[in-house]
Amino acid sequence: MWRLFCNAKISVALGVVDAIKQRNYQGYNDNERQTLQAVRWVIDRTTSSGMSTSQKVKAIHDYLVLNCDYDYYALNNGTISNESYGYYGVFRNGKAVCNGYA
């Protein structure tokens, strides 16, 4: 069992990292699959095979800084959705709170 986000438990044939690397999302539900595809999209557009690991990490970091907002509105109104606590919020909604960024 893997814990992905929003306290959801799922059983999958591949771990998250392997699923993203191999583009094999079998065993994931539609929302999870779309989120993993969004992660892969960011990786494909921000990194290249000629980059070092640290360059790739920096490129993905820079993408997140430029394309994801802190969910202040929901925080201030006490309406933070579960999505903002995980990578779903970061990669699908473009907003998250601390847990989502982490």
Secondary structure, DSSP 8 states (H G I E B T S, - for coil): -EE-STT-EE--SS-HHHHHHHT--TT--HHHHHHHHHHHHHHHHH--TTS-HHHHHHHHHHHHHHH-EE-HHHHHHT---GGGGSHHIIIIISEE-HHHH-
